[in-house]
Amino acid sequence: MRRFFILWTLLLLLGTALSGQETITVMQYNLLEYGNYQSGFADCYETNNNTQRKDECIRTLMDYVKPDILTVCEFGATQALLDNFMRHNLPDYWQSDDIINYAHSNIINHIFYDSRKMALKKHVALRTNPRDTDVYELYMKTPSLVAGDTIKLVCIVAHPKAGMNYQSERRALMQVAMDYVNTHYADDNVLIMGDFNMYGASETGYQLLTRTYSNPNVLFVDPLANAGGVGEWNSNIQFAPFHTQSTRRYSDECFSSGGLDDRFDFILMSDEIYMGFNRIKYLNESFHAVGNDGRHFDQSIDQNGNDAVPPVVAEALFDGSDHLPVTLKLSVFAHLDVDEHLGESFLVYPNPADDQISVTINGDYRITNVFGQIMLTGHESQNIDVSCLASGVYFLNVDGIIRKFIKR
């Protein structure tokens, strides 16, 4: 690994460590064949996809969004290009990792992060088709890190195959990612992001991520699930505020044409992040497609002005890629006010459950779904009938202490 691992004993001496509560901004961006001029799906060359111009656009967007983590798709797969990107677009305190490219693809996924706030512990590339899926395990730099504090954030960057006819291939890639999370990070803070190339919520790959299928302990929450952003979004004006491709009405052989009419770009979060179980919590309503003002369905992103971003940012979005970047914010709690280690006196079993869960409760309780909707309430019970609940992930809350369980 390159530029990355600092001895844990030196973490407090470097940069600005997280203290108390910190907000982390995450941005995912498809860079559209950045620096890749080899023959491939798109006819992208130096003349119609100029890297220097793209760098100007990226710097404008970075200055506007100010992310702490940047994940990307369609990055040209050379170390020299990676070094050039960091030198021209990122401050010195930003770091990355060496390229892993088992698939020998011309384009890859990658991550860049503010090393003052976090460190990269592990980078694993999952062998998926047509490109590797990259798993990055980050740790927040907190004052108590040397003493054993482990605020972990896992970022998985995926870019499955494009095209209406490749739904099964997209699901297969997501299955590999889900299996890996189920084995290694079932109870951790996990984001899965990238250009998913999915045409609607009925796609089996999307369903796999957001429903309890073969991996009942792993569930990803779409931040737009309660905002009207989930459905059959392809070429559907109802989803105009959520579309992320394409930034151009007309093409120049490299950029896709047609204007904004698809929601391809995602950041989904594990239920642990959505509920804030492990000291990282999603900041409600913070997810955005940068530059989407809801007025550019089937239009270029800068056509007739843009109400969401300044003109210079709209111009950068038009020239930088045919995708919009998507962002969200996470609250990181470096210290807790309650004891996380409650012992075995509050266990939910069996888990997964069928019709009933057993738990000793000496007070009021409520059961909610992953979106915080109350499904059941009660008082002082040892056996709770959950037969009325649909299959899925639920949370038992007793006086502010929460336990997760699965209803089969």
N, C-alpha and C positions, 0 to 999 in steps of 0.2 A: 504494500500500500504506500501511497505517495502523499507527502505533505499532511499527514493526518494524526498519527498517534503521538500524543504527548503523555509523559508519565503522569499517572493520576496524582502523584504527590505534588506536581507543579501546577495543577489546574487553577488553584486559587491565586497564583501569581500572574496568570496570563489573562489579558482582556478584562471584560466586564462580566462577572459571574451573575447568574440569576439570583435574586434575593426577594423573598416574600412572594408577591404575585407578579408575573410577567406575561405579556401578550406576545405570542409568536405568530407571525404572518407567513403562511405557506402559499406558494404560487406554482402552478403547473402550466407548462407552455409547450405546445408543439412548434418547434422552430423551423419546420418546413425545409427538410434537406439542407440543414445548415452546413455549408462548406463541402457538400457532397455533389460532385459534378460527374459521377459515373452514371452510366446508363442504368435506368431502372424504371419504376412505375411512372415517374414524372419526368418531363423534359426540362430539367432545371440546370441552368448554366450560369456562368459568371455574368453574362449579359442580362438575364432576367431574374436572377436571384443573388444579387451581389452581396458578398459577405460583409464588406465594409459598410454598406448601407444598412444591412441587418444589424450590425453592431451598434450603429447610431440609434436604431429603433429600440434595441434591447436596453441600451443605457437610458433612453427616455422612459421606458416602461419601468425599469428598476428604480429610477428616481421617483416615479409617480407612486408605485405600489409599496416600495420599501420592504420587500420580503426578507425574512430571516432564513427561509429555505426555498430554494428554487429547484424544481424537478423538471426535466425536459424530455421530449421525444424528438425523433428525427434529427439527431446530432451526428455529424459525420464521424465515422469510427476510426479516428487516428489520434494518437497521443499529441502530435504536434498541433492539431486543431484544438484539442482540449486546452493545451497550454496557451495558445493564442487567444482563445475565448476568455480565459481567466485574466490574462494580462490586459485585455482591452475593455472588458466589461465589468470587472468585479474589483472591489477594494482588496488590499493585501491580506486582510484578516479573513477573507473568504477562502474556504478550502473545498477540496473534492477528493476523489480517489482515482486509482488507476482504472483503465478501461478493462472490462471483462466482456468477451465477445465469442462465446462458444458457437453461436449460430453463424459466425463469419458474415454478418450482415453489413451492408454499406452504411446503415444508420443504426443508432443505438439509443437507449435511454440513459439518463445520467442525473446526478444530484450535485448541487452546490449549496453550501451552508455557511452561516456566520459562526466562525470558530470561537468568537468571544462568548457565545451563548451555548454552544453544544460541541460535542466531539463524536466522531464516527468510530464505533467499536468494530463493526463487522459489515462486510459487503458480500452478499451471495448472489450469484446469477443462476436463476432457474432455467433449465433447458426447455424452452418453449418454441413454438413455431408461429410466425416466421422469424421472430427476434427473441432474444433472451428476455426474461422478466427479472428485474433487478430488485433486490431486497437490501435495504440500508437500515442498520440498527444504530440509532443515535442515543446519546445520553445528554441530558441537560447539565450544564455546569452550574451547580448550586454550591453554596458555602459548605454544606455538609457532605459533599460528594466523596471526599477522601475518607470520611468516617463510615462510608458504606451506603450513602444515599444513592438510589438507583431510579431516577425518573427517566424512564425509557420511552422512546418514540420510534416506532418502526415505520419506514416509508417504503412502500412497494410501488414500483413504476412499471406499468404495463402498456404495451402497444400491439394489440392483436390485429389480425389481418382485416383489411378494409374490403368492403363490397357487400352488396345485398345477399349474395349467395354463400357467404362464409360464416353464417351464424354458428354452425357446429364447431368450426375451428376456434371461434372466439370463446365459446363455452369451454372447450378443451383447455385452452390457456388459463381461463379463470379457475378451472378445477385444480390445475397444478398449483396455482397460487393459494387457493383455499386449503388444499391438503397440507401445504407447507405451514400456513398459519395455524391450522388445527394441531399440527405436531409440535411447533416451536413457540407460538405466540398466542395461544387460545385465550389467555386472560390479560393480554397486554394492550397497550395503546398502539393501534395500528391504523395507518392511512393507506388506502390503495388508490392510486391516481394514474392518469395518463390519457392518451387518446384511445378510447375504447372502441371507436368506430361502430357503435351500436345505434340502431335506427328506432328503438323504442323500448319501453319498459317490459314488453312482452318477450323480448329476446331472452333465450334460456340462460345466457351468460349473465345478464343483469339479474334475472330471477335467482340464479345460484348465489350471487353475492348478497342479495338483500332478503332472502328467505331462508328458513331452516330446511335445508335439503340433506345431503349426505353428511354434512359437517355440522351437527346440531349445536356445537359449542362456539361456532364462529358466525357472526352476523355483522354485516356492514350496513350502515345507515346512510341514506342519501340525504344531504342537508336540504334538498329541495322537496322532500317528501311531503312536508306540510305547507309548502308554498305554491303548490300548483304546477311544479316543474316535472312531475313524473307522469308519464303516459306515452302515447304514440306521437313522439315529437317530430318525426321526419316530415318536412314540408307541410307542417301544421301551424297555421298562424296563431292558434291558441297558445303555443309555446314560444312565441316570438321573444318574450323577455329572457328566455333561458338558452337560446341557440348560441352556438360557439363557432360554427363554420357555415358559410365561407365569408371572409371579409370583403370579397370583391364580387361585383355583379358580372363582370366580364373577365376572361382569363387571358394570360399571356403564355400559355402552354405549360407553365410551372404551377402557378397558383390555381386552385379550383375556382370555378365560376358559379354563378347562380345567386350570390348574396346569402345572407344569414338564413338558414333553413334547417339546420341539424344541430342536435345536442350530442357532440362526440366527446367532449372533454370533461373529465370527472375528477373530483376528490371525494371519495367515500370514507367514512370513519367507522372503526369498530364501536360496538355499543359501549365499551369501556370509556371511550372518549366522549361519546354523546352524553352519557350519564355522569361522567367525571369521577369514575371510580379510582383511578390510579394517578391522581394529582395533575392530570391534563384534561381539560374540558373544552368542548366546542363552544365558542362564543355565538350565541343564538343570532340567526339572521345575518351572519358575517360572510356567507358564501356569495360570491359574485362572479359573473363573467365580465371581465374588465371591458368597458366600452359598450356593452349592450344596454341601450336605453329603451328597448322594446319598440322602437320606431323604424327598424331597418330590416324587416322581414323581406327577403328576396332582393335586398339592396346592398350596395357597398356600405361599409361601416361609417364612412365619412360623407356619405351622400346627403346634401342639404343640411349639413351641420350634425352635431351629436350632442345630446343633452346630458350624457353621462360623464364625459371626460373633456378636458380642454382640447382645442383643435390640434395642438402639436402631438398630443397622445393619440387622437383619432388617426392622424396621419401616420404615426408610427405603427399602429395596429394594422393599417391598410398595407403598408410597405414591408412589415416585418415577417408576416406569415399569413396563411389563409385560415388560421385558427385564432380565436381569442384566448388569452390566458384566463385561467380560473383561479380564484383565491379564496382562502378562508382564514379565520383567526382562531387561535387556541389560547386559553388561559392556562398557565403553568403555575401550580401552587408549590412553592419550594418547602413550605412548612404546613403541617396539618393542625387543626384545632381539636381534632378528635382522634382517638386511638384506633388505628386500623386493625390491630390484632386483637380480635374479640374472643379468641379461643373457640373451643368446640361446643360451648353452651348455646350457640346460635348457628346451628347447621340445618340446612334444608335437605331432606332426603325422602324418598329416592330422588335422584337428580341425574338424568331426566326422569320426569314423573308421567304417570298415565292419568289416573283419576283423582289422586289424593297426594298431598305432601304432609309430612310430619315435622312439626317444629314446636318447641316450647315457647309460648308467647305470653308474657304477663303485662299486656297492655293492648292498645289499639294497633291495628295493622292495616295496610292497604297493599294491593297488588296492582302494578302498572305495567303497561306494555313499553316497548322501546321508545315510544314517542311521548311517554309521560302520562298517557291517558289512564285514568283509574278504572280498573276492570272489576276488582272485588275489594270489599272492606269488611272488617270484623273486629272482634275483641276477645282476648284471652282464650286462645285455642291451642290444642295440641295436634289436631288433624284438620286440614283445610281441604275442602272439596274443590278441585280445579277442573272437574269434568266438563264444565261449561265453557272453558277457554279453548280457543282454537290452537292448533299446534304452533309453537313459536317460542321466543325468548321473553321471559317476564322477570319482574323484580319485586321481591317482597320487602316492604319498608316497615320497620318497627322503630318508632321513636327516632327516625333519622338514620338508623343503621340499615343498610341495604344488602340483600343477598339475591344473587342471580340464579334463576333456575330455568330449565327447559321443560316445556309441555309437549309431549309426543303426540 
